[in-house]
Amino acid sequence: MTESTPAASAPAGGERHASWLELFFDLTVVAGVAQLAHLLHGSPGWDDVALYAVMFLAFWTGWMLFTVYGNVSGDEVRTWTVLAGMFGMAVMAASVHGVREDRAGAFALAYILVRTLAGKAWERRGEYVPELPITQLGLGLTPWVVSMWFDGTERYALWALGLLIDLTVMFSVSGTALAARVDARYARKAREAGPGRRTAAKPAAALMDAPHLGERLGLFQLIVLGEAVAQVVAAASQAEWDAALYSVGAGSFLLLLLLWSLSFRHGAGGVPLLVWDVLPVRLVLPPHCFVAGAVAALAAGLGEAVEYTHHPVPDPVRWLLCGSLGVYLAVAGVAALCSGRGVPGTLLLVGPSLAAVLVTGAAARQAEGAHLVWLLVAAAAWTRLVAERRRPGLRGRPALPSP
């Protein structure tokens, strides 16, 4: 380790798994992902996709903050704090359906509540997480508060600005820089209190349990894949059962199977083609979010594709399918490159698949649902086949390095 920030580590008592409280908390993910996917039903435009991306990132951020809180706290977690956060996220999920009408304020207020509860939880513990600087640097929350006085596009733009600030902090603020900020803040408060006055103890750096975190991240991805299955099943239950439906159903199942394999058998924490110990946590979390959001968008697209078994898939739905898989493959390529596969190996892994997806989106304008889905299956199958035959030079370990 080259910096003073502690690395994530496993607990001394051995590997632990998600608790019943954490699994109960994840029920909000089931509800939230299902509601967010509905934003992309029909023939979504670019504005629909942009709003979906902003709201998904906000929802994921709330989930991630409480997941890390449970990860660090372990048996010391405050049950009512987690349940309060769960309630806030449930309100966020329930607000999605009417966000364009009269529920955008409720969504923003619930997000502010969730972020505030998470911040207070760390204050009570007297700790900060070097790998998660937004637990101490909450500037990204300010645009959300300001958005309460705006409507429509201006409000959504402020949400996006707040999330962009958070992402910038995640990528740019190292554990060492955060520790320096915490020390400076503590020293300033001590000076303000004056000599001989007792002040609160200086916040300590919190260790993360890497195997437990990997399991929690993986569970989120499984929930998103489950939503894709649910979307296809729901659409198929209302369609005419014929050869075309069987084809699109089988293709959808195989496509999701390939994504599951890339994310879990050839990835880590649900991030495809990632070796677990090559990136700090703060750089693993955003790709996890992007992959989850892409698969949830793909879920909506697959549900729509079932409805076009005998007609060409509309342009917005075709691009939704191809674009979401393209994002998934692009993140997989970045993960593969970071995991030691090298530029030629990474290009071989995802280059042909990504090119096929883009060509399909641009050229397959008359493709029916089954034909389009099977073209995507072929693209994902290439990456899966090459990943199976060409393993990376590095081998993942259940630990994450410090930044």
C-alpha positions in Angstrom: 0.0 0.0 0.0 1.4 3.4 -1.0 -1.1 5.5 0.9 -2.4 5.8 4.4 -5.9 4.8 3.5 -6.7 1.3 4.8 -7.6 -1.4 2.3 -10.9 -3.2 2.5 -10.5 -6.4 4.4 -12.4 -9.4 5.6 -13.6 -9.6 9.2 -11.4 -11.4 11.6 -14.3 -13.8 12.5 -14.4 -15.2 8.9 -16.5 -14.4 5.9 -20.0 -13.1 6.5 -23.0 -13.0 4.2 -26.0 -10.7 3.7 -28.1 -10.5 6.8 -31.9 -10.9 6.9 -32.1 -7.1 7.4 -30.0 -6.4 4.3 -32.1 -8.9 2.2 -35.3 -7.2 3.5 -33.8 -3.8 2.5 -33.1 -5.1 -1.0 -36.9 -5.6 -1.5 -36.9 -1.9 -2.3 -34.5 -2.7 -5.2 -37.0 -5.2 -6.6 -39.8 -2.5 -6.5 -37.6 0.4 -7.6 -36.0 -1.4 -10.7 -39.4 -2.5 -11.8 -40.8 1.0 -11.6 -37.8 2.6 -13.3 -38.0 0.1 -16.2 -41.6 1.4 -16.9 -40.1 4.8 -17.8 -38.8 3.1 -21.0 -42.0 1.3 -22.1 -43.6 2.1 -25.3 -41.4 4.0 -27.7 -39.0 6.0 -25.4 -37.4 9.1 -26.7 -34.0 10.5 -25.7 -35.7 12.6 -23.0 -37.2 9.4 -21.5 -33.8 7.7 -21.6 -32.1 10.7 -20.0 -34.7 10.9 -17.2 -34.4 7.1 -16.6 -30.6 7.4 -16.3 -30.8 10.2 -13.8 -33.4 8.5 -11.7 -31.7 5.1 -11.8 -28.4 6.7 -10.7 -30.1 8.4 -7.8 -31.9 5.3 -6.7 -28.7 3.2 -6.9 -26.8 5.9 -4.9 -29.3 5.6 -2.1 -29.0 1.8 -2.1 -25.2 1.9 -2.2 -24.9 4.3 0.7 -26.9 2.1 3.0 -25.3 -1.1 1.7 -21.8 0.3 2.6 -23.2 1.4 6.0 -24.3 -2.2 6.7 -21.1 -3.5 5.3 -19.0 -1.5 7.7 -21.3 -1.7 10.7 -21.9 -5.4 10.7 -23.6 -6.5 13.9 -23.6 -2.9 15.1 -25.9 -1.6 12.4 -28.9 0.4 13.7 -32.0 -1.4 12.5 -34.2 1.6 12.6 -31.7 3.6 10.6 -31.8 1.0 7.8 -35.6 0.7 7.9 -35.9 4.5 7.7 -33.7 4.5 4.6 -35.7 1.6 3.2 -38.9 3.7 3.6 -37.3 6.6 1.8 -36.3 4.4 -1.1 -39.8 2.9 -1.2 -41.1 6.5 -1.6 -38.6 7.1 -4.4 -39.8 3.9 -6.2 -43.5 4.8 -5.7 -42.8 8.3 -7.1 -41.4 7.1 -10.4 -44.7 6.4 -12.1 -46.0 10.0 -11.8 -42.7 11.8 -11.9 -43.7 13.9 -14.9 -47.0 14.9 -13.3 -46.9 15.7 -9.7 -44.5 13.4 -8.0 -41.1 14.8 -8.9 -41.0 16.8 -5.7 -41.7 13.6 -3.7 -38.9 11.8 -5.4 -36.4 14.6 -4.7 -37.5 15.0 -1.1 -37.2 11.2 -0.5 -33.7 11.2 -2.1 -32.7 14.1 0.2 -34.0 12.2 3.2 -32.1 9.0 2.2 -28.8 10.9 1.8 -29.3 12.8 5.0 -30.1 9.6 7.0 -27.0 8.0 5.6 -24.8 11.0 6.5 -26.2 11.0 10.1 -25.5 7.3 10.4 -21.8 7.9 9.8 -21.7 10.9 12.2 -23.1 8.6 14.9 -20.5 6.0 14.2 -17.7 8.7 14.2 -16.3 7.2 11.1 -15.8 7.9 7.4 -15.2 5.6 4.5 -12.0 6.4 2.5 -13.4 4.5 -0.5 -16.7 6.4 -0.5 -15.9 10.1 -0.3 -19.5 11.2 -0.7 -20.2 10.1 2.9 -18.2 13.1 3.9 -18.4 15.4 0.9 -22.1 16.1 0.3 -21.9 18.9 -2.2 -23.8 16.9 -4.7 -26.9 17.1 -2.5 -27.2 20.9 -2.9 -28.7 20.9 -6.4 -31.3 18.5 -5.2 -32.4 20.8 -2.5 -32.5 23.8 -5.0 -34.5 21.7 -7.4 -37.5 21.8 -5.0 -38.1 25.3 -6.3 -38.1 24.3 -10.0 -40.2 22.2 -12.3 -39.8 20.2 -15.5 -36.5 20.2 -17.4 -34.8 22.6 -15.0 -35.5 20.3 -12.0 -34.2 17.2 -13.9 -31.1 19.2 -14.9 -30.4 20.1 -11.3 -30.8 16.4 -10.4 -28.3 15.5 -13.1 -25.9 18.2 -11.9 -26.0 16.8 -8.3 -25.3 13.3 -9.5 -22.5 14.5 -11.8 -20.8 16.2 -8.8 -21.1 13.0 -6.8 -19.5 11.0 -9.7 -16.7 13.5 -10.0 -16.0 13.2 -6.3 -16.0 9.4 -6.5 -13.5 9.4 -9.3 -11.3 12.3 -8.2 -11.0 12.3 -4.4 -8.6 9.6 -3.1 -8.7 8.1 0.3 -5.6 10.1 1.3 -7.2 13.4 0.2 -10.3 12.6 2.1 -8.3 11.7 5.2 -6.6 15.1 4.9 -9.9 16.9 4.7 -11.2 15.1 7.7 -8.1 16.0 9.7 -8.3 19.6 8.7 -12.0 19.8 9.6 -11.3 18.2 13.0 -8.4 20.6 13.7 -10.5 23.6 12.8 -13.3 22.6 15.2 -10.7 22.0 17.9 -9.3 25.6 17.4 -12.8 27.0 17.4 -13.6 25.2 20.7 -10.6 26.8 22.3 -7.9 25.3 24.6 -9.1 23.0 27.4 -12.5 22.5 25.8 -13.6 18.9 25.0 -14.4 18.2 21.4 -15.8 15.1 19.7 -13.3 12.4 18.8 -11.7 12.7 15.4 -13.6 10.5 12.8 -11.8 7.2 12.2 -11.3 5.6 8.8 -13.6 2.6 8.4 -12.6 -0.7 7.0 -14.8 -2.4 4.4 -15.5 -6.1 4.2 -14.7 -6.9 0.6 -16.3 -10.4 0.3 -19.5 -9.1 1.8 -19.5 -6.0 -0.5 -18.9 -8.2 -3.5 -21.9 -10.4 -2.5 -24.1 -7.3 -2.0 -23.2 -5.9 -5.4 -23.8 -9.3 -7.0 -27.2 -9.5 -5.4 -28.2 -6.2 -6.9 -27.3 -7.4 -10.4 -29.3 -10.6 -9.8 -32.3 -8.6 -8.9 -31.9 -6.6 -12.2 -31.6 -9.8 -14.2 -34.6 -11.1 -12.5 -36.6 -8.0 -13.5 -35.6 -8.8 -17.1 -37.0 -12.3 -16.8 -40.2 -10.8 -15.2 -40.6 -8.3 -18.1 -40.4 -11.1 -20.7 -42.7 -13.4 -18.8 -45.3 -10.6 -18.3 -45.3 -9.7 -22.0 -45.4 -13.3 -23.1 -48.4 -14.0 -20.8 -50.5 -11.5 -22.9 -49.2 -12.5 -26.3 -50.3 -15.1 -28.8 -48.3 -18.3 -28.3 -46.8 -19.3 -31.6 -43.5 -20.1 -33.1 -42.4 -16.5 -33.3 -43.1 -16.0 -29.6 -41.2 -19.2 -28.7 -38.3 -17.9 -30.7 -38.1 -14.5 -29.0 -38.7 -16.0 -25.6 -35.9 -18.5 -26.1 -33.6 -15.8 -27.4 -34.3 -13.5 -24.5 -33.6 -16.3 -22.0 -30.3 -17.1 -23.7 -29.3 -13.5 -23.9 -29.9 -13.1 -20.1 -28.0 -16.3 -19.5 -25.0 -15.0 -21.4 -25.1 -11.7 -19.4 -25.3 -13.7 -16.2 -22.3 -15.7 -17.2 -20.2 -12.7 -18.2 -21.2 -10.8 -14.9 -20.6 -13.6 -12.5 -18.6 -16.5 -14.0 -16.3 -14.1 -15.8 -16.7 -11.0 -13.7 -16.8 -9.8 -10.1 -19.5 -8.1 -8.1 -21.8 -8.3 -11.1 -19.4 -6.3 -13.3 -18.5 -8.3 -16.4 -14.9 -9.3 -17.1 -13.7 -7.6 -13.9 -11.0 -9.0 -11.7 -11.9 -8.1 -8.1 -8.6 -6.7 -6.8 -7.4 -4.4 -9.6 -9.5 -1.3 -8.8 -10.3 0.6 -5.6 -13.9 0.4 -4.5 -14.6 4.0 -5.5 -13.8 3.0 -9.1 -15.7 -0.3 -9.0 -19.0 1.2 -7.8 -19.8 3.5 -10.9 -19.3 0.7 -13.4 -21.5 -1.5 -11.3 -24.2 1.2 -11.5 -23.8 1.6 -15.3 -24.0 -2.1 -15.9 -27.1 -2.5 -13.6 -28.8 0.5 -15.4 -28.0 -1.0 -18.8 -29.5 -4.4 -17.9 -32.6 -2.8 -16.4 -33.0 -0.8 -19.7 -32.5 -4.0 -21.6 -35.2 -5.6 -19.5 -37.7 -3.0 -20.7 -36.6 -3.5 -24.3 -37.0 -7.3 -24.2 -40.5 -6.9 -22.8 -41.3 -4.6 -25.7 -39.7 -6.9 -28.3 -42.1 -9.7 -27.3 -44.9 -7.5 -28.6 -43.4 -7.3 -32.0 -43.1 -10.9 -32.9 -44.8 -10.3 -36.3 -43.9 -6.7 -37.0 -40.7 -4.7 -37.3 -39.5 -3.4 -34.0 -39.9 0.4 -33.8 -36.7 2.5 -34.0 -36.8 3.6 -30.3 -37.2 0.1 -29.1 -34.5 -1.2 -31.4 -32.1 1.4 -30.2 -33.1 0.8 -26.6 -32.1 -2.9 -26.9 -28.9 -2.2 -28.9 -27.9 0.8 -26.8 -28.3 -0.9 -23.5 -26.3 -3.9 -24.6 -23.7 -1.6 -26.1 -23.3 0.1 -22.7 -23.0 -3.2 -21.0 -20.3 -4.4 -23.5 -18.4 -1.0 -23.3 -18.2 -1.3 -19.5 -17.1 -4.9 -19.9 -14.3 -3.7 -22.2 -13.1 -1.2 -19.7 -13.2 -3.8 -16.9 -11.3 -6.3 -19.1 -8.6 -3.7 -19.9 -8.2 -2.8 -16.2 -8.0 -6.5 -15.4 -4.9 -7.2 -17.3 -6.2 -8.5 -20.6 -4.3 -5.8 -22.6 -5.5 -3.7 -25.5 -5.4 -6.5 -28.2 -7.1 -9.0 -25.9 -9.8 -6.5 -24.9 -10.5 -5.5 -28.5 -10.8 -9.2 -29.4 -13.2 -9.7 -26.5 -15.7 -6.9 -27.0 -14.7 -5.2 -30.3 -16.7 -7.5 -32.7 -19.6 -7.7 -30.3 -19.9 -4.0 -29.8 -19.5 -3.4 -33.6 -22.3 -6.0 -34.3 -24.6 -4.3 -31.8 -24.0 -0.8 -33.3 -24.6 -2.2 -36.9 -27.7 -3.9 -35.7 -29.1 -0.7 -34.2 -28.3 1.3 -37.4 -29.2 -1.3 -40.1 -31.8 -3.8 -38.8 -34.7 -1.4 -39.3 -37.1 -4.1 -40.5 -36.1 -6.8 -38.0 -38.9 -8.4 -36.1 -38.6 -9.1 -32.4 -37.2 -12.6 -32.6 -34.7 -11.7 -35.3 -33.4 -8.7 -33.4 -33.1 -10.6 -30.1 -31.1 -13.4 -31.8 -28.7 -10.9 -33.4 -28.0 -9.6 -29.9 -27.6 -13.1 -28.6 -24.9 -13.7 -31.3 -23.1 -10.5 -30.3 -23.1 -11.4 -26.6 -22.1 -15.0 -27.4 -18.9 -13.9 -29.1 -17.7 -12.1 -25.9 -18.7 -15.1 -23.8 -16.9 -17.5 -26.0 -13.7 -15.5 -26.1 -13.8 -14.9 -22.4 -14.0 -18.6 -21.8 -11.1 -19.4 -24.0 -8.8 -16.5 -23.0 -8.6 -16.0 -19.3 -6.9 -12.8 -17.9 -3.3 -13.0 -16.7 -4.4 -11.8 -13.2 -6.4 -13.8 -10.7 -8.9 -12.0 -8.6 -8.8 -12.3 -4.8 -11.6 -11.4 -2.4 -10.0 -8.1 -1.4 -9.9 -4.6 -2.8 -6.9 -2.3 -2.7 -6.8 1.2 -1.2 -6.9 4.1 -3.7 
